[in-house]
Protein backbone atom coordinates (compact mmCIF):
# COMPACT_ATOMS: atom_id res chain seq x y z
CA UNK A 1 0.00 0.00 0.00
CA UNK A 2 1.20 3.52 -0.70
CA UNK A 3 -1.58 5.89 0.31
CA UNK A 4 -0.99 8.30 3.19
CA UNK A 5 -3.12 6.28 5.60
CA UNK A 6 -0.87 3.24 5.15
CA UNK A 7 2.15 5.24 6.31
CA UNK A 8 0.59 7.00 9.27
CA UNK A 9 2.86 8.58 11.87
CA UNK A 10 3.62 6.60 14.98
CA UNK A 11 1.43 7.28 18.00
CA UNK A 12 2.87 9.20 20.90
CA UNK A 13 3.83 7.42 24.09
CA UNK A 14 6.79 5.54 25.49
CA UNK A 15 9.45 5.06 22.84
CA UNK A 16 11.92 2.22 22.54
CA UNK A 17 15.34 3.26 23.89
CA UNK A 18 17.91 4.08 21.26
CA UNK A 19 20.58 1.44 20.60
CA UNK A 20 24.19 2.27 21.42
CA UNK A 21 25.89 4.20 18.61
CA UNK A 22 28.63 2.46 16.64
CA UNK A 23 32.03 3.59 15.41
CA UNK A 24 32.91 7.17 14.49
CA UNK A 25 31.74 8.11 10.98
CA UNK A 26 32.00 11.93 11.07
CA UNK A 27 34.49 14.08 12.91
CA UNK A 28 35.50 17.75 12.94
CA UNK A 29 38.48 19.41 14.58
CA UNK A 30 38.78 23.18 15.06
CA UNK A 31 36.28 23.88 12.30
CA UNK A 32 36.15 27.58 11.36
CA UNK A 33 34.15 29.22 8.58
CA UNK A 34 34.48 32.90 7.68
CA UNK A 35 32.49 34.80 5.08
CA UNK A 36 33.35 38.04 3.34
CA UNK A 37 36.61 39.73 2.43
CA UNK A 38 39.55 40.24 4.75
CA UNK A 39 38.43 43.83 5.30
CA UNK A 40 34.85 42.88 6.15
CA UNK A 41 34.96 39.34 7.53
CA UNK A 42 32.24 37.58 9.50
CA UNK A 43 33.02 34.43 11.46
CA UNK A 44 30.13 31.96 11.08
CA UNK A 45 31.66 28.98 12.91
CA UNK A 46 34.13 29.27 15.80
CA UNK A 47 36.35 26.19 16.07
CA UNK A 48 33.80 23.35 16.13
CA UNK A 49 34.99 20.01 17.56
CA UNK A 50 32.44 17.26 16.94
CA UNK A 51 32.30 13.47 16.83
CA UNK A 52 29.30 11.63 15.33
CA UNK A 53 28.86 7.86 15.38
CA UNK A 54 27.14 5.21 13.29
CA UNK A 55 23.39 4.95 13.91
CA UNK A 56 23.04 8.30 15.66
CA UNK A 57 20.05 10.48 14.79
CA UNK A 58 21.41 13.91 15.58
CA UNK A 59 19.50 17.18 15.39
CA UNK A 60 21.13 20.60 14.99
CA UNK A 61 19.00 23.30 16.60
CA UNK A 62 19.32 26.98 17.42
CA UNK A 63 18.13 30.38 16.28
CA UNK A 64 18.41 31.49 12.67
CA UNK A 65 21.99 32.53 11.95
CA UNK A 66 23.50 30.29 14.62
CA UNK A 67 25.52 28.34 12.03
CA UNK A 68 23.46 25.15 11.72
CA UNK A 69 23.23 24.94 7.94
CA UNK A 70 26.82 26.14 7.49
CA UNK A 71 28.00 23.27 9.68
CA UNK A 72 25.80 20.80 7.80
CA UNK A 73 27.21 21.87 4.44
CA UNK A 74 30.77 21.49 5.70
CA UNK A 75 29.96 18.02 7.05
CA UNK A 76 28.61 17.13 3.60
CA UNK A 77 31.68 18.34 1.69
CA UNK A 78 29.49 20.91 -0.07
CA UNK A 79 31.63 23.77 1.24
CA UNK A 80 35.23 24.18 2.41
CA UNK A 81 36.19 25.46 5.87
CA UNK A 82 38.36 28.50 6.41
CA UNK A 83 40.42 26.32 8.75
CA UNK A 84 40.06 23.05 10.61
CA UNK A 85 39.27 19.53 9.44
CA UNK A 86 36.29 17.35 8.53
CA UNK A 87 36.78 13.58 8.35
CA UNK A 88 34.29 11.08 6.92
CA UNK A 89 35.00 7.44 7.74
CA UNK A 90 38.54 8.45 8.64
CA UNK A 91 39.19 10.36 5.39
CA UNK A 92 40.10 14.04 5.86
CA UNK A 93 38.13 15.65 3.05
CA UNK A 94 40.17 18.86 2.94
CA UNK A 95 42.98 16.85 1.37
CA UNK A 96 40.77 15.71 -1.54
CA UNK A 97 40.45 17.41 -4.91
CA UNK A 98 37.02 18.26 -6.32
CA UNK A 99 36.64 14.96 -8.20
CA UNK A 100 37.53 12.87 -5.16
CA UNK A 101 35.19 14.93 -2.97
CA UNK A 102 32.37 14.29 -5.43
CA UNK A 103 33.16 10.57 -5.40
CA UNK A 104 33.13 10.50 -1.60
CA UNK A 105 29.77 12.29 -1.51
CA UNK A 106 28.30 9.76 -3.92
CA UNK A 107 29.61 6.78 -1.94
CA UNK A 108 29.13 7.90 1.67
CA UNK A 109 26.47 10.61 1.82
CA UNK A 110 22.82 11.22 1.03
CA UNK A 111 21.15 14.64 1.12
CA UNK A 112 17.58 15.75 1.91
CA UNK A 113 16.63 19.42 1.73
CA UNK A 114 13.61 21.53 2.63
CA UNK A 115 12.73 21.63 -1.06
CA UNK A 116 12.71 18.16 -2.57
CA UNK A 117 14.35 19.08 -5.92
CA UNK A 118 12.72 16.19 -7.77
CA UNK A 119 13.00 16.37 -11.55
CA UNK A 120 9.45 17.00 -12.82
CA UNK A 121 9.87 15.17 -16.12
CA UNK A 122 10.86 11.90 -14.42
CA UNK A 123 8.74 9.40 -12.51
CA UNK A 124 9.21 8.54 -8.85
CA UNK A 125 11.22 5.46 -9.77
CA UNK A 126 13.38 7.37 -12.26
CA UNK A 127 14.13 10.11 -9.71
CA UNK A 128 15.26 7.51 -7.17
CA UNK A 129 17.45 5.80 -9.79
CA UNK A 130 19.36 8.99 -10.71
CA UNK A 131 22.06 8.96 -7.97
CA UNK A 132 22.83 5.30 -8.66
CA UNK A 133 23.16 5.99 -12.39
CA UNK A 134 25.46 8.92 -11.66
CA UNK A 135 27.65 6.79 -9.44
CA UNK A 136 27.81 4.03 -12.07
CA UNK A 137 28.60 1.20 -9.65
CA UNK A 138 25.62 -1.04 -10.58
CA UNK A 139 24.17 -2.53 -13.73
CA UNK A 140 20.90 -1.03 -15.02
CA UNK A 141 18.82 -3.99 -13.83
CA UNK A 142 20.38 -3.77 -10.36
CA UNK A 143 19.72 -0.03 -10.24
CA UNK A 144 16.04 -0.47 -11.03
CA UNK A 145 15.72 -3.36 -8.56
CA UNK A 146 17.30 -1.32 -5.76
CA UNK A 147 15.13 1.71 -6.57
CA UNK A 148 11.97 -0.40 -6.39
CA UNK A 149 13.11 -1.90 -3.09
CA UNK A 150 13.65 1.52 -1.51
CA UNK A 151 10.44 2.98 -2.93
CA UNK A 152 8.45 0.03 -1.56
CA UNK A 153 10.11 0.31 1.85
CA UNK A 154 8.90 3.91 2.15
CA UNK A 155 5.32 3.06 1.23
CA UNK A 156 5.53 4.52 -2.27
CA UNK A 157 5.34 1.38 -4.39
CA UNK A 158 2.00 2.16 -6.01
CA UNK A 159 3.25 5.64 -6.90
CA UNK A 160 6.44 4.51 -8.66
CA UNK A 161 5.13 5.48 -12.11
CA UNK A 162 3.79 8.91 -11.13
CA UNK A 163 5.52 12.22 -11.65
CA UNK A 164 6.20 14.66 -8.80
CA UNK A 165 3.26 16.95 -9.66
CA UNK A 166 0.93 14.00 -9.05
CA UNK A 167 2.12 13.57 -5.44
CA UNK A 168 1.35 15.31 -2.17
CA UNK A 169 4.07 17.30 -0.42
CA UNK A 170 4.66 14.52 2.08
CA UNK A 171 4.94 11.93 -0.68
CA UNK A 172 7.42 14.10 -2.58
CA UNK A 173 9.62 14.43 0.50
CA UNK A 174 9.55 10.66 1.02
CA UNK A 175 10.70 10.27 -2.60
CA UNK A 176 13.61 12.62 -1.86
CA UNK A 177 14.51 10.45 1.15
CA UNK A 178 14.32 7.33 -1.03
CA UNK A 179 16.66 9.00 -3.51
CA UNK A 180 19.04 9.92 -0.68
CA UNK A 181 19.32 6.35 0.67
CA UNK A 182 19.27 4.44 -2.65
CA UNK A 183 23.09 4.42 -2.84
CA UNK A 184 23.35 2.87 0.66
CA UNK A 185 25.03 5.91 2.24
CA UNK A 186 26.66 5.78 5.65
CA UNK A 187 25.27 9.22 6.48
CA UNK A 188 22.17 11.24 5.52
CA UNK A 189 22.32 15.02 5.96
CA UNK A 190 18.97 16.79 6.10
CA UNK A 191 18.44 20.57 6.08
CA UNK A 192 14.99 21.48 7.46
CA UNK A 193 13.39 18.42 5.79
CA UNK A 194 9.99 19.07 7.41
CA UNK A 195 10.02 22.84 6.85
CA UNK A 196 7.48 22.79 4.01
CA UNK A 197 5.23 20.07 5.43
CA UNK A 198 2.17 20.10 7.65
CA UNK A 199 2.53 18.53 11.09
CA UNK A 200 1.19 15.12 10.05
CA UNK A 201 3.54 14.74 7.10
CA UNK A 202 6.38 16.09 9.24
CA UNK A 203 5.77 13.26 11.70
CA UNK A 204 5.81 10.74 8.86
CA UNK A 205 9.20 12.03 7.70
CA UNK A 206 10.49 11.80 11.29
CA UNK A 207 9.28 8.21 11.52
CA UNK A 208 11.15 7.39 8.30
CA UNK A 209 14.39 8.92 9.59
CA UNK A 210 14.05 7.19 12.94
CA UNK A 211 13.55 3.82 11.26
CA UNK A 212 16.60 4.35 9.03
CA UNK A 213 18.77 5.13 12.07
CA UNK A 214 17.41 2.38 14.33
CA UNK A 215 17.06 -0.47 11.85
CA UNK A 216 19.61 0.27 9.12
CA UNK A 217 22.15 2.07 11.34
CA UNK A 218 22.33 5.01 8.94
CA UNK A 219 23.62 8.12 10.67
CA UNK A 220 21.17 11.02 10.32
CA UNK A 221 22.20 14.65 10.88
CA UNK A 222 19.20 16.97 10.66
CA UNK A 223 18.89 20.74 10.93
CA UNK A 224 15.50 21.64 12.39
CA UNK A 225 13.77 24.50 14.15
CA UNK A 226 10.97 22.21 15.39
CA UNK A 227 11.55 21.48 19.08
CA UNK A 228 9.14 18.55 19.11
CA UNK A 229 11.04 16.89 16.26
CA UNK A 230 14.44 17.59 17.81
CA UNK A 231 13.26 15.95 21.03
CA UNK A 232 12.72 12.68 19.14
CA UNK A 233 16.32 12.37 17.98
CA UNK A 234 18.93 10.38 19.88
CA UNK A 235 21.16 13.43 20.31
CA UNK A 236 20.55 17.16 20.06
CA UNK A 237 23.15 19.85 19.50
CA UNK A 238 22.11 23.41 20.33
CA UNK A 239 24.05 26.10 18.46
CA UNK A 240 24.42 29.78 19.26
CA UNK A 241 26.58 32.35 17.46
CA UNK A 242 28.59 29.72 15.62
CA UNK A 243 29.30 27.54 18.64
CA UNK A 244 27.82 24.36 20.10
CA UNK A 245 26.47 25.43 23.49
CA UNK A 246 24.68 22.20 24.44
CA UNK A 247 25.20 18.56 23.49
CA UNK A 248 22.22 16.56 24.75
CA UNK A 249 22.21 12.76 24.83
CA UNK A 250 18.51 11.87 24.43
CA UNK A 251 18.81 8.10 24.34
Secondary structure, 3 states (H helix, E strand, C coil): CCCHHHHCCCCCCCCCCCCCCCCEEEEEEEEEEEEECCCCEEEEEEEEEEEEECCCEEEEECCCCCCHHHHHHHHCCCCCCCEEEEEECCEEHHHCCHHHHHHHHHHHEEEEECCCCCCCCCEHHHHHHHHHHHHCCCCHHHHHHHHHHHHHHCCCHHHCCCEHHHCCHHHHHHHHHHHHHCCCCCEEEEECCCCCCCHHHHHHHHHHHHHHHHHHCCEEEEECCCHHHHCCCCEEEEEECCEEEEEEECC
